[in-house]
Amino acid sequence: MQIAPLSVLTAAGSIWLLSAWATAQATAPATPAAPARITVLYDAFGKDAGMTKDWGYAALVEINGKRILFDTGGDPAIFATNVKAKGVDLTKLDFVVLSHRHGDHVSGLSYVLKVNPKVKIYAPQDGLGGIFGSAIPSKFYRKDETLPAEMRYYGGTPPEIMKLGTLVPGANIQLIDKTTEVTPGITLIALISDVPGTRELKELSLAIDTPDGLVLVVGCSHPGIETIVAEAVKLNPHIHFLTGGLHLVTAQDPVIKAVARALHDTYKVDFIAPGHCSGEPTFTVLQKAFGDRYLYAGLGTTLSVGANPRAASNQGGAPVLDDGDSRSYRALLARSGDLHEVSVSVARLAWLR
């Protein structure tokens, strides 16, 4: 009997090992994708006893491999308490989005910068006097060359670009003045309010393209939720999930019902999870319109936003506010005074009761 040379046996063994490795690689289970989810960190209603309800909004968005903090609530101490209660690590953020300049959305930024001072922040370009800082050409103001130098701005020789101050000096802020894709599949929709009381207010909304459709996170919807959604469908006509503040907290029933019809019938939003300034009557109307495609989004709730969205919180949750939630929600609203540069009286809010 002849024995194969050692070199032939070695080569055959190598081929077998390579084949076995290739087979193992082909059959090895793929690493499961991280769940797409949104956790509500700041709002005025909710069931998590370990978190503090307060007027304002903040949410952690974990989607497409990114961790995004959207808004930071109205009080840094409360925001810190809620972040710790949910075990959120703010040192591991890809970026922060500040939807607009109102205090109930940006006040917690001081805590964020305390724990993560270098984090990238996107904020709206607010122009002259914007709290996030701005840079404008000095040609914006009229000149009078007949005046003596001591009566002229910059002695008559202003810089070409005037850099204005910011409430957060040293922060890594990038100002957004138009709808911008900040990373593949993630876009900031930039719009301006035309509503009396907040006219010219600039606001950013977060739109994330996913295999299931567009996930849209809104702060206060001052430009109008229908206007924001109309802009979003230019990115992707399929709105899979919508959450955040819809700015209908003082709206009357006909307006709320018209918005609900537009979102459900015209734009065919798959799932909706309203919060913050959407308003109690809006919660009720949208819950009726969307049925089991309405998700409770109270403080502490984690919303899964994949193909079949679900809501989960430490304390269970409910489709609409219970009596306790409702009373605290109204009390916070009454105590907040001028929430959005508009004087809102308790009398005007009596219909909430």
C-alpha positions, 0 to 999 in steps of 0.5 A, spaced: 500 500 500 502 506 498 502 512 503 501 519 500 507 524 501 506 528 507 506 535 503 499 532 499 496 530 506 498 537 509 495 541 503 489 536 503 488 538 511 489 545 509 483 545 504 479 541 509 480 546 515 479 552 510 472 549 507 470 548 515 471 555 517 468 558 511 462 553 512 462 556 520 462 563 517 456 562 513 452 558 518 454 563 524 448 567 526 448 574 525 449 579 531 442 582 532 441 589 530 440 594 536 433 595 538 430 602 535 427 606 541 426 612 544 426 614 551 422 619 554 426 623 559 422 629 561 415 631 561 409 633 565 405 626 565 408 619 566 407 613 571 414 612 573 415 613 581 422 614 580 422 620 575 420 627 576 414 630 572 415 637 570 413 641 564 418 641 558 421 635 553 427 631 552 428 624 549 434 619 548 433 617 541 437 610 539 436 608 532 440 606 526 446 605 531 446 612 533 445 615 540 441 622 540 439 626 545 433 630 543 432 636 547 434 637 555 428 639 559 426 645 563 430 644 569 437 641 570 436 638 577 430 635 574 433 632 568 439 630 572 434 626 576 431 623 570 437 621 566 440 617 573 433 614 574 433 611 567 440 609 567 442 613 561 450 615 560 450 622 557 458 621 556 456 616 550 452 620 545 453 621 538 450 628 538 445 633 541 439 636 538 436 642 541 429 643 537 428 651 539 430 656 544 425 655 549 427 654 556 423 648 557 427 645 552 434 647 553 435 648 560 438 641 562 443 643 557 448 645 563 448 638 566 449 635 559 455 639 558 457 638 565 458 630 564 460 631 556 463 638 555 465 636 548 459 633 545 456 636 538 450 640 539 445 642 533 441 648 534 437 652 530 440 658 527 436 664 530 440 670 527 441 676 531 441 675 538 440 668 538 442 664 544 446 659 541 450 664 538 451 667 531 455 670 526 452 675 521 455 680 516 456 687 519 453 690 512 446 688 516 446 695 519 446 702 515 452 706 516 453 714 517 460 716 515 458 723 517 459 721 524 465 722 528 469 715 529 466 715 537 459 715 535 460 709 530 460 702 531 467 699 532 469 706 530 467 706 523 471 700 521 467 694 523 469 686 522 466 683 516 463 678 520 460 680 527 460 674 532 455 674 537 455 671 544 452 665 546 449 662 553 453 656 552 460 659 551 465 653 549 460 648 547 461 645 540 455 648 537 453 647 530 448 652 527 442 649 522 439 654 518 436 650 513 434 642 512 440 638 513 442 631 513 447 631 519 449 623 518 446 618 513 439 617 514 438 622 519 436 629 517 434 635 521 428 639 518 429 646 519 422 651 519 420 657 522 413 659 526 408 663 523 404 663 529 402 670 533 406 670 539 412 665 536 413 668 529 420 667 526 421 662 532 426 657 528 425 650 530 428 643 528 425 636 528 429 630 527 427 625 521 430 618 521 430 614 515 429 607 517 427 600 513 420 601 516 419 608 514 421 615 517 421 616 524 419 623 526 421 626 533 418 633 534 419 638 540 414 643 540 411 644 533 411 651 533 411 651 525 405 647 525 405 639 526 402 639 519 407 643 516 413 639 519 410 633 516 409 636 509 416 637 509 418 630 512 414 626 506 419 630 502 424 626 505 420 619 505 413 619 503 412 613 509 411 616 516 412 610 520 412 613 527 411 620 530 412 622 537 413 629 541 410 635 542 404 637 537 403 644 540 395 643 541 395 645 548 391 651 547 387 648 541 380 648 541 376 641 539 375 643 531 383 644 530 385 638 534 380 634 530 382 637 523 390 635 525 388 628 527 384 627 520 390 630 517 395 625 520 391 619 520 388 620 513 392 625 509 399 623 511 397 616 513 402 616 519 403 609 522 404 610 529 403 616 533 406 617 540 404 624 542 407 628 549 409 635 552 405 640 549 400 636 545 395 637 550 390 632 554 384 633 549 389 632 543 391 625 547 384 623 547 382 625 540 388 621 537 387 615 541 380 615 538 383 616 531 389 611 531 386 606 536 392 601 537 396 605 533 396 610 538 402 609 544 402 612 551 409 616 551 409 619 558 415 620 562 420 614 563 416 610 557 421 607 552 418 606 545 420 601 541 420 604 534 421 598 529 416 594 525 411 593 530 412 599 535 410 598 543 411 602 549 414 600 555 415 603 562 417 601 569 410 602 571 406 599 566 402 605 562 396 607 559 393 609 553 391 616 556 392 620 562 389 617 569 386 622 574 392 623 577 396 624 571 391 629 569 391 633 575 398 634 575 399 636 568 394 641 569 397 644 575 404 644 571 401 648 566 398 653 570 404 654 574 408 655 568 406 661 566 409 664 559 411 657 556 412 659 549 412 667 549 405 667 549 401 669 555 396 663 557 391 664 563 388 659 567 381 661 564 383 660 557 385 653 559 379 651 563 376 647 557 382 642 559 377 640 566 
